[in-house]
Amino acid sequence: MSIPPTQQPGSSARPPAPPARPAPQSSAPSASGPSASGPGAPTQGVQGQAAQGHSAPARRPGGFAPAARAISPGDLERSGAIVSTITKVFQSRVVGQENLRLSLLTALAAGGHVLLESVPGLAKTTAASALASSITGSFARIQCTPDLMPNDIIGTQIFNYGSGTFTTQLGPVHANVVLLDEINRSSAKTQSAMLEAMQERQTSIGGEVYRLPEPFMVLATQNPIEEEGTYVLPEAQMDRFLMKEILTYPRPAEEHEILDRSTAGSLTGPREAVGTVTLEDVRFLQQMVDQVYVDPAVKRYIIDLVFTTRGSGPRPVPNLTQSVRVGASPRGSLALMRVGQAHALLHGRDYVTPDDVRAMRYGVLRHRLVLTFDALASGIKPEQIIDAVFHAVPMP
């Protein structure tokens, strides 16, 4: 498969711009096959075809902004203050890892869950506890082991011999922020117990349904290099994570700061909540994300991207079906839009641009693509597939 070189995984930088689009054609568009010049060369007329039958809405200066503000300046300012407070707490505990900070903040604002993957010692657990300590909600850490049972997570019923009745004891998943440390060490049966909690935000114990607290966020960690005593996460559970972030080693200056903090005794901060961000603040942030405007052109852009991962997009990538066994689901479309909204709000805007969609593309899509055995044997990475898709589909 012809795939452009990928950027460093986890980077939010924009990839090289695709080749210039051809001049608009008056004839009917053609999407019958890939261009001979490779995945970066779009076919003709698709942009004009998508625009047929749609009148452009009135917009403010900025191209994709609505005519009237979707969010008031005061609410944008409050949202920025909340993000700034969480950032200060996070940076006091974690050195560097700016991509990780942005991913966690984006997922928190979007109301989603994050899967963190890296080799040992790159502050996965520290970052999760730092985020939890920045808000005044409940935090639970679940150390996943092969003998962990579903009832150890969601809760169980205990028989009371005195009254002759069952008493429900809720499990640690009933917290605002839940850390599943080394999730791939738990069995498939235990992992499946989290599916209902992550999607429906509820648990079922003894035939009764118990709602999880709001906001609710799951942060899971896994180590990719250890295989003994681990279980592969099923695709159904992987798809329920809004984002998957791959951590990289710190730069020399950052590692020097880690040593300085260690000798000064300030490497680890307090475990209890130290932030002034309340649960109401987090709910407010998530409500503001709901109000961020998404232009129809941006929605069409997202749909074209997701359909291209399935091999049926208007701008096909050559040999994509030989490398991707399963593309992104509709949940991937929702995730791209939701993350784009959160990214825009974090940057002080009340509308989404195509750059917001591109900024977090790796985190949103890398765990939603199931590669073929040939692609894995050839060393093709999901990030390379994602870059090929984004090169093939032009920005609106």
Backbone hydrogen bonds in HBPLUS format (Angstrom, degrees):
<---DONOR---> <-ACCEPTOR-->    atom                        ^
c    i                          cat <-CA-CA->   ^        H-A-AA   ^      H-
h    n   atom  resd res      DA  || num        DHA   H-A  angle D-A-AA Bond
n    s   type  num  typ     dist DA aas  dist angle  dist       angle   num
A0011-SER N   A0008-GLN O   3.01 MM   3  5.71 156.6  2.07 146.2 148.8     1
A0038-GLY N   A0035-SER O   3.38 MM   3  6.00 169.2  2.40 118.5 118.5     2
A0041-ALA N   A0038-GLY O   3.25 MM   3  5.90 169.5  2.27 119.6 122.9     3
A0049-GLN N   A0045-GLY O   2.93 MM   4  6.05 151.1  2.01 147.6 156.6     4
A0050-ALA N   A0046-VAL O   2.90 MM   4  6.11 156.6  1.96 153.8 158.1     5
A0051-ALA N   A0047-GLN O   3.28 MM   4  6.45 139.2  2.46 137.4 147.4     6
A0052-GLN N   A0049-GLN O   3.28 MM   3  5.43 154.5  2.34 102.6 109.7     7
A0054-HIS N   A0051-ALA O   3.24 MM   3  5.65 154.5  2.31 136.7 133.9     8
A0060-ARG N   A0065-ALA O   3.16 MM   5  5.33 140.0  2.33 108.4 120.1     9
A0076-LEU N   A0072-SER O   3.03 MM   4  6.36 154.7  2.09 153.7 161.6    10
A0077-GLU N   A0073-PRO O   2.92 MM   4  6.12 151.2  2.00 144.7 152.4    11
A0078-ARG N   A0074-GLY O   2.97 MM   4  6.26 155.5  2.03 144.8 151.3    12
A0079-SER N   A0075-ASP O   2.92 MM   4  6.10 158.6  1.97 145.1 151.1    13
A0080-GLY N   A0076-LEU O   2.96 MM   4  6.19 155.5  2.02 145.0 151.5    14
A0081-ALA N   A0077-GLU O   3.00 MM   4  6.28 148.3  2.10 145.1 153.6    15
A0082-ILE N   A0078-ARG O   3.05 MM   4  6.35 154.3  2.12 151.0 157.1    16
A0083-VAL N   A0079-SER O   3.05 MM   4  6.33 165.0  2.08 152.8 156.5    17
A0084-SER N   A0080-GLY O   2.93 MM   4  6.06 155.1  1.99 144.2 151.4    18
A0085-THR N   A0081-ALA O   3.04 MM   4  6.24 153.6  2.11 145.2 151.2    19
A0086-ILE N   A0082-ILE O   3.13 MM   4  6.43 166.5  2.15 154.3 157.0    20
A0087-THR N   A0083-VAL O   2.94 MM   4  6.10 156.5  1.99 148.3 155.4    21
A0088-LYS N   A0084-SER O   3.04 MM   4  6.26 154.8  2.11 147.0 152.4    22
A0089-VAL N   A0085-THR O   3.24 MM   4  6.55 160.7  2.28 150.7 154.7    23
A0090-PHE N   A0086-ILE O   2.96 MM   4  6.16 162.6  2.00 151.6 157.0    24
A0091-GLN N   A0087-THR O   2.87 MM   4  6.03 168.5  1.88 156.1 158.8    25
A0092-SER N   A0088-LYS O   3.11 MM   4  6.20 131.8  2.35 135.7 147.4    26
A0092-SER N   A0089-VAL O   3.24 MM   3  5.19 133.2  2.48  93.2 105.8    27
A0093-ARG N   A0090-PHE O   3.04 MM   3  5.40 151.4  2.12 108.4 117.1    28
A0094-VAL N   A0090-PHE O   2.84 MM   4  5.95 153.3  1.91 157.2 166.3    29
A0101-ARG N   A0097-GLN O   3.01 MM   4  6.36 156.5  2.07 148.1 154.8    30
A0102-LEU N   A0098-GLU O   2.96 MM   4  6.18 165.8  1.98 151.7 154.7    31
A0103-SER N   A0099-ASN O   2.95 MM   4  6.11 154.8  2.02 143.9 151.2    32
A0104-LEU N   A0100-LEU O   2.92 MM   4  6.13 164.4  1.94 155.9 159.2    33
A0105-LEU N   A0101-ARG O   2.96 MM   4  6.14 165.0  1.99 153.2 157.5    34
A0106-THR N   A0102-LEU O   2.88 MM   4  5.94 158.0  1.93 144.8 151.6    35
A0107-ALA N   A0103-SER O   2.92 MM   4  6.08 162.4  1.95 148.7 153.4    36
A0108-LEU N   A0104-LEU O   2.92 MM   4  6.05 155.9  1.98 145.6 152.6    37
A0109-ALA N   A0105-LEU O   2.96 MM   4  6.16 164.0  1.99 150.5 154.3    38
A0110-ALA N   A0106-THR O   2.88 MM   4  6.02 147.3  1.99 143.7 153.7    39
A0111-GLY N   A0107-ALA O   2.86 MM   4  5.84 115.0  2.29 137.7 152.2    40
A0112-GLY N   A0107-ALA O   2.90 MM   5  4.95 162.8  1.93 144.3 147.0    41
A0111-GLY N   A0108-LEU O   3.29 MM   3  5.14 148.6  2.39  94.1 103.2    42
A0242-LEU N   A0113-HIS O   2.85 MM 129  5.22 122.5  2.19 123.4 138.7    43
A0243-MET N   A0113-HIS O   3.25 MM 130  6.71 154.8  2.32 155.1 162.1    44
A0114-VAL N   A0218-VAL O   3.05 MM 104  6.51 155.5  2.11 162.4 169.4    45
A0220-ALA N   A0114-VAL O   3.02 MM 106  6.44 164.7  2.04 159.9 164.6    46
A0115-LEU N   A0243-MET O   2.95 MM 128  6.36 157.4  2.00 148.5 155.7    47
A0245-GLU N   A0115-LEU O   2.84 MM 130  6.22 150.7  1.93 159.0 168.9    48
A0116-LEU N   A0220-ALA O   2.67 MM 104  5.98 172.9  1.67 164.9 166.6    49
A0222-GLN N   A0116-LEU O   2.94 MM 106  6.43 135.2  2.15 158.0 170.2    50
A0117-GLU N   A0245-GLU O   2.96 MM 128  6.30 160.9  1.99 164.5 167.0    51
A0247-LEU N   A0117-GLU O   3.00 MM 130  6.30 155.1  2.06 155.2 163.3    52
A0118-SER N   A0222-GLN O   3.38 MM 104  6.90 154.8  2.45 162.2 168.8    53
A0127-ALA N   A0123-ALA O   2.89 MM   4  5.74 154.3  1.96 134.3 141.0    54
A0128-ALA N   A0124-LYS O   3.12 MM   4  6.40 157.8  2.17 146.8 152.5    55
A0129-SER N   A0125-THR O   3.01 MM   4  6.25 165.7  2.04 153.7 157.0    56
A0130-ALA N   A0126-THR O   2.84 MM   4  5.96 144.3  1.97 142.8 153.6    57
A0131-LEU N   A0127-ALA O   3.00 MM   4  6.25 155.9  2.06 148.1 153.0    58
A0132-ALA N   A0128-ALA O   3.07 MM   4  6.33 159.9  2.11 145.5 151.3    59
A0133-SER N   A0129-SER O   2.87 MM   4  6.01 148.3  1.97 142.0 150.3    60
A0134-SER N   A0131-LEU O   3.16 MM   3  5.30 148.7  2.27 100.8 110.1    61
A0135-ILE N   A0132-ALA O   3.37 MM   3  5.84 164.0  2.40 109.8 114.3    62
A0274-VAL N   A0133-SER O   2.84 MM 141  5.79 146.7  1.95 144.9 152.6    63
A0275-GLY N   A0133-SER O   3.21 MM 142  6.46 152.8  2.29 154.8 151.8    64
A0136-THR N   A0277-VAL O   2.95 MM 141  6.29 145.7  2.07 158.8 166.7    65
A0177-VAL N   A0138-SER O   3.06 MM  39  6.43 154.8  2.12 152.8 160.7    66
A0140-ALA N   A0177-VAL O   3.01 MM  37  6.48 156.9  2.07 159.6 166.2    67
A0179-LEU N   A0140-ALA O   2.83 MM  39  6.22 166.5  1.84 162.3 167.0    68
A0142-ILE N   A0179-LEU O   2.76 MM  37  6.01 173.8  1.76 175.3 173.9    69
A0181-ASP N   A0142-ILE O   2.98 MM  39  6.11 144.8  2.11 147.5 158.2    70
A0144-CYS N   A0181-ASP O   3.08 MM  37  5.89 161.2  2.12 153.8 159.7    71
A0148-LEU N   A0145-THR O   3.07 MM   3  5.34 167.4  2.09 117.0 119.5    72
A0152-ASP N   A0149-MET O   2.91 MM   3  5.30 140.0  2.07 109.4 121.3    73
A0153-ILE N   A0150-PRO O   2.93 MM   3  5.37 154.2  2.00 111.5 119.8    74
A0154-ILE N   A0150-PRO O   3.01 MM   4  6.31 165.4  2.03 168.5 167.8    75
A0155-GLY N   A0151-ASN O   3.07 MM   4  4.78 139.7  2.24 112.8 124.3    76
A0173-VAL N   A0153-ILE O   3.19 MM  20  5.72 159.8  2.24 162.6 156.6    77
A0171-GLY N   A0154-ILE O   3.06 MM  17  4.43 153.9  2.13 107.2  99.3    78
A0156-THR N   A0169-GLN O   2.96 MM  13  5.46 149.6  2.05 148.6 154.5    79
A0169-GLN N   A0156-THR O   2.79 MM  13  5.46 177.7  1.79 175.7 176.4    80
A0158-ILE N   A0167-THR O   2.74 MM   9  5.13 170.8  1.75 150.2 151.0    81
A0167-THR N   A0158-ILE O   2.71 MM   9  5.13 165.3  1.73 146.8 151.4    82
A0160-ASN N   A0165-THR O   2.69 MM   5  5.40 172.0  1.70 165.5 168.5    83
A0164-GLY N   A0160-ASN O   2.69 MM   4  5.47 134.5  1.89 147.7 162.4    84
A0174-HIS N   A0171-GLY O   3.18 MM   3  6.09 171.2  2.19 125.2 128.0    85
A0217-MET N   A0176-ASN O   2.84 MM  41  6.20 142.6  1.98 150.4 162.7    86
A0178-VAL N   A0217-MET O   2.90 MM  39  6.28 164.7  1.92 164.3 169.4    87
A0219-LEU N   A0178-VAL O   2.80 MM  41  6.10 169.3  1.81 166.9 168.8    88
A0180-LEU N   A0219-LEU O   2.83 MM  39  6.18 153.6  1.90 143.6 152.7    89
A0221-THR N   A0180-LEU O   3.03 MM  41  6.41 157.6  2.08 157.3 155.1    90
A0185-ARG N   A0182-GLU O   3.03 MM   3  5.78 163.0  2.06 123.7 126.4    91
A0183-ILE N   A0221-THR O   2.85 MM  38  6.04 145.3  1.97 168.1 179.1    92
A0186-SER N   A0183-ILE O   3.20 MM   3  5.80 165.0  2.23 116.5 120.9    93
A0231-TYR N   A0184-ASN O   2.54 MM  47  5.11 157.7  1.59 156.8 165.3    94
A0191-GLN N   A0187-SER O   2.90 MM   4  6.19 160.6  1.93 154.2 160.4    95
A0192-SER N   A0188-ALA O   2.97 MM   4  6.08 152.1  2.04 144.7 151.2    96
A0193-ALA N   A0190-THR O   3.07 MM   3  5.26 142.1  2.22 101.1 112.2    97
A0194-MET N   A0191-GLN O   3.09 MM   3  5.70 159.4  2.13 114.8 120.9    98
A0195-LEU N   A0192-SER O   3.17 MM   3  5.36 157.9  2.22 105.8 112.4    99
A0198-MET N   A0194-MET O   2.90 MM   4  5.98 161.1  1.94 156.4 160.4   100
A0199-GLN N   A0195-LEU O   3.10 MM   4  6.18 154.3  2.17 149.2 155.4   101
A0200-GLU N   A0196-GLU O   2.87 MM   4  5.37 138.0  2.04 135.5 148.1   102
A0201-ARG N   A0197-ALA O   3.20 MM   4  4.60 127.6  2.49 108.7 117.9   103
A0212-LEU N   A0201-ARG O   3.09 MM  11  5.45 170.3  2.10 134.1 131.0   104
A0203-THR N   A0210-TYR O   2.94 MM   7  5.31 153.3  2.01 142.8 151.2   105
A0210-TYR N   A0203-THR O   2.82 MM   7  5.31 164.8  1.84 159.6 164.2   106
A0205-ILE N   A0208-GLU O   2.84 MM   3  5.32 152.2  1.92 156.8 160.2   107
A0208-GLU N   A0205-ILE O   3.03 MM   3  5.32 164.0  2.06 114.8 119.0   108
A0230-THR N   A0227-GLU O   3.34 MM   3  5.44 148.8  2.44 130.4 123.0   109
A0237-GLN N   A0234-PRO O   3.07 MM   3  5.51 128.9  2.34 107.0 119.2   110
A0238-MET N   A0234-PRO O   2.99 MM   4  6.31 163.2  2.02 155.2 160.8   111
A0239-ASP N   A0235-GLU O   2.94 MM   4  6.01 156.7  1.99 149.9 154.5   112
A0240-ARG N   A0237-GLN O   3.03 MM   3  5.22 144.1  2.16 103.0 113.7   113
A0241-PHE N   A0238-MET O   3.16 MM   3  5.64 162.1  2.19 111.8 117.4   114
A0244-LYS N   A0363-GLY O   2.81 MM 119  4.86 151.4  1.90 130.0 138.1   115
A0254-GLU N   A0251-ARG O   3.01 MM   3  5.21 118.5  2.40 102.9 118.5   116
A0255-GLU N   A0251-ARG O   2.90 MM   4  6.21 159.8  1.94 161.7 168.2   117
A0256-HIS N   A0252-PRO O   2.91 MM   4  6.10 144.5  2.03 144.3 154.5   118
A0257-GLU N   A0253-ALA O   3.06 MM   4  6.34 146.9  2.17 137.7 146.0   119
A0258-ILE N   A0254-GLU O   2.98 MM   4  6.34 144.3  2.11 142.8 153.0   120
A0259-LEU N   A0255-GLU O   3.12 MM   4  6.43 154.4  2.19 142.6 147.9   121
A0260-ASP N   A0256-HIS O   2.97 MM   4  6.30 156.2  2.03 146.3 153.3   122
A0261-ARG N   A0257-GLU O   2.86 MM   4  6.07 160.5  1.89 150.2 154.9   123
A0262-SER N   A0258-ILE O   2.95 MM   4  6.14 149.9  2.04 143.1 151.9   124
A0263-THR N   A0259-LEU O   3.00 MM   4  6.29 163.0  2.03 154.6 157.4   125
A0264-ALA N   A0260-ASP O   3.03 MM   4  6.17 141.5  2.18 141.2 152.1   126
A0266-SER N   A0261-ARG O   2.88 MM   5  5.05 150.6  1.96 152.9 153.0   127
A0265-GLY N   A0262-SER O   3.15 MM   3  5.11 153.4  2.23  98.5 106.6   128
A0281-ASP N   A0278-THR O   3.07 MM   3  5.07 121.6  2.43  93.2 107.6   129
A0282-VAL N   A0278-THR O   3.14 MM   4  6.57 152.4  2.22 146.0 152.8   130
A0283-ARG N   A0279-LEU O   2.93 MM   4  6.21 161.9  1.96 150.6 155.5   131
A0284-PHE N   A0280-GLU O   2.86 MM   4  6.04 151.9  1.94 143.0 151.3   132
A0285-LEU N   A0281-ASP O   2.91 MM   4  6.19 154.5  1.97 146.5 153.0   133
A0286-GLN N   A0282-VAL O   2.99 MM   4  6.31 156.8  2.05 150.9 156.5   134
A0287-GLN N   A0283-ARG O   2.92 MM   4  6.17 147.5  2.02 145.4 154.6   135
A0288-MET N   A0284-PHE O   2.94 MM   4  6.25 147.2  2.05 147.7 156.7   136
A0289-VAL N   A0285-LEU O   3.11 MM   4  6.45 146.6  2.23 142.0 150.8   137
A0290-ASP N   A0286-GLN O   3.21 MM   4  6.53 147.9  2.32 138.8 146.5   138
A0291-GLN N   A0288-MET O   3.02 MM   3  5.13 132.1  2.26  97.6 110.6   139
A0292-VAL N   A0289-VAL O   3.21 MM   3  5.30 155.2  2.28 103.9 111.2   140
A0293-TYR N   A0350-ASP O   2.93 MM  57  6.12 162.3  1.96 139.7 134.0   141
A0352-VAL N   A0293-TYR O   2.90 MM  59  6.27 145.9  2.02 168.3 178.7   142
A0298-VAL N   A0295-ASP O   2.93 MM   3  5.27 126.0  2.23 107.9 121.7   143
A0299-LYS N   A0295-ASP O   3.08 MM   4  6.49 154.5  2.14 152.8 160.7   144
A0300-ARG N   A0296-PRO O   2.94 MM   4  6.20 157.5  1.99 148.0 153.5   145
A0301-TYR N   A0297-ALA O   3.02 MM   4  6.19 146.9  2.13 136.1 145.5   146
A0302-ILE N   A0298-VAL O   2.96 MM   4  6.28 153.9  2.03 148.5 154.5   147
A0303-ILE N   A0299-LYS O   2.97 MM   4  6.26 162.8  2.00 152.0 156.4   148
A0304-ASP N   A0300-ARG O   2.88 MM   4  6.08 161.3  1.92 149.7 154.8   149
A0305-LEU N   A0301-TYR O   3.05 MM   4  6.26 154.6  2.12 145.2 151.8   150
A0306-VAL N   A0302-ILE O   3.00 MM   4  6.28 166.7  2.01 156.3 158.9   151
A0307-PHE N   A0303-ILE O   2.90 MM   4  6.03 167.0  1.92 155.1 159.2   152
A0308-THR N   A0304-ASP O   2.98 MM   4  6.03 143.4  2.12 138.0 147.8   153
A0309-THR N   A0305-LEU O   3.16 MM   4  6.56 144.4  2.30 144.2 152.8   154
A0309-THR N   A0306-VAL O   3.15 MM   3  5.22 123.1  2.49  95.7 109.4   155
A0310-ARG N   A0307-PHE O   3.08 MM   3  5.12 136.5  2.27  95.6 108.1   156
A0312-SER N   A0307-PHE O   3.06 MM   5  5.46 158.1  2.11 157.6 150.6   157
A0311-GLY N   A0308-THR O   2.98 MM   3  5.00 159.8  2.02 105.0 111.3   158
A0320-LEU N   A0317-VAL O   3.18 MM   3  5.53 149.5  2.28 140.3 134.3   159
A0322-GLN N   A0319-ASN O   3.17 MM   3  5.35 142.1  2.33  99.9 110.5   160
A0323-SER N   A0320-LEU O   2.91 MM   3  5.31 155.3  1.97 112.3 120.5   161
A0324-VAL N   A0320-LEU O   2.89 MM   4  6.02 149.1  1.98 160.7 170.9   162
A0372-THR N   A0323-SER O   2.98 MM  49  5.26 157.9  2.03 123.0 127.0   163
A0325-ARG N   A0370-VAL O   2.64 MM  45  5.45 144.4  1.76 152.7 165.4   164
A0326-VAL N   A0370-VAL O   3.18 MM  44  4.96 154.9  2.25 132.5 137.6   165
A0370-VAL N   A0326-VAL O   2.97 MM  44  4.96 171.2  1.98 148.6 151.5   166
A0332-GLY N   A0329-SER O   2.70 MM   3  5.19 141.0  1.85 111.9 123.8   167
A0333-SER N   A0330-PRO O   3.08 MM   3  5.02 119.6  2.46  93.0 107.6   168
A0334-LEU N   A0330-PRO O   3.06 MM   4  6.42 162.9  2.09 153.2 156.5   169
A0335-ALA N   A0331-ARG O   2.92 MM   4  6.07 149.3  2.01 137.6 146.6   170
A0336-LEU N   A0332-GLY O   2.93 MM   4  6.14 159.0  1.97 148.8 153.3   171
A0337-MET N   A0333-SER O   3.10 MM   4  6.37 162.0  2.13 151.2 155.6   172
A0338-ARG N   A0334-LEU O   2.84 MM   4  5.97 167.0  1.85 151.9 156.3   173
A0339-VAL N   A0335-ALA O   2.83 MM   4  5.81 168.2  1.84 151.8 155.7   174
A0340-GLY N   A0336-LEU O   2.98 MM   4  5.96 149.1  2.07 134.3 143.6   175
A0341-GLN N   A0337-MET O   2.91 MM   4  6.20 151.2  1.99 148.6 156.0   176
A0342-ALA N   A0338-ARG O   2.98 MM   4  6.30 162.6  2.01 150.9 155.2   177
A0343-HIS N   A0339-VAL O   2.81 MM   4  5.95 160.8  1.84 151.5 157.2   178
A0344-ALA N   A0340-GLY O   2.99 MM   4  6.12 153.9  2.05 143.0 149.7   179
A0345-LEU N   A0341-GLN O   3.03 MM   4  6.31 161.1  2.07 149.8 154.6   180
A0346-LEU N   A0342-ALA O   2.92 MM   4  6.15 159.4  1.97 151.7 157.3   181
A0347-HIS N   A0344-ALA O   3.07 MM   3  5.17 138.1  2.25  98.1 110.3   182
A0349-ARG N   A0344-ALA O   2.92 MM   5  5.17 165.4  1.94 142.6 140.9   183
A0348-GLY N   A0345-LEU O   2.99 MM   3  5.06 158.5  2.04 113.7 112.6   184
A0356-ASP N   A0353-THR O   2.95 MM   3  5.38 137.2  2.13 110.9 122.0   185
A0357-VAL N   A0354-PRO O   3.11 MM   3  5.11 120.9  2.47  94.7 109.1   186
A0358-ARG N   A0354-PRO O   3.01 MM   4  6.34 154.7  2.07 149.0 156.1   187
A0359-ALA N   A0355-ASP O   2.89 MM   4  5.88 144.9  2.02 142.4 151.3   188
A0361-ARG N   A0358-ARG O   3.23 MM   3  5.09 166.2  2.25 114.3 112.6   189
A0364-VAL N   A0360-MET O   3.16 MM   4  6.34 151.9  2.24 153.9 162.0   190
A0365-LEU N   A0361-ARG O   3.05 MM   4  6.03 158.1  2.10 151.0 155.9   191
A0366-ARG N   A0362-TYR O   2.91 MM   4  5.33 161.1  1.94 149.5 152.2   192
A0368-ARG N   A0365-LEU O   2.96 MM   3  5.14 156.3  2.02 111.4 119.2   193
A0376-LEU N   A0372-THR O   3.06 MM   4  6.38 161.6  2.09 150.6 155.4   194
A0377-ALA N   A0373-PHE O   2.85 MM   4  6.01 156.8  1.90 147.1 154.0   195
A0378-SER N   A0374-ASP O   2.94 MM   4  6.10 137.8  2.12 139.3 150.5   196
A0380-ILE N   A0375-ALA O   3.00 MM   5  5.31 158.1  2.05 159.8 155.0   197
A0379-GLY N   A0376-LEU O   3.13 MM   3  5.14 157.4  2.18 101.0 107.8   198
A0384-GLN N   A0381-LYS O   3.04 MM   3  5.40 133.1  2.26 107.3 119.0   199
A0385-ILE N   A0381-LYS O   3.38 MM   4  6.85 154.1  2.46 148.7 155.3   200
A0386-ILE N   A0382-PRO O   2.91 MM   4  6.21 161.8  1.94 155.3 160.4   201
A0387-ASP N   A0383-GLU O   2.97 MM   4  6.16 158.5  2.02 143.5 148.9   202
A0388-ALA N   A0384-GLN O   3.01 MM   4  6.22 156.9  2.06 145.4 151.6   203
A0389-VAL N   A0385-ILE O   2.95 MM   4  6.27 153.0  2.03 150.8 158.1   204
A0390-PHE N   A0386-ILE O   2.95 MM   4  6.22 163.2  1.98 153.9 158.2   205
A0391-HIS N   A0387-ASP O   2.85 MM   4  6.01 141.9  2.00 145.2 155.8   206
A0392-ALA N   A0388-ALA O   3.04 MM   4  6.17 145.3  2.17 138.2 147.1   207
A0393-VAL N   A0389-VAL O   3.10 MM   4  6.34 150.1  2.20 150.7 157.5   208
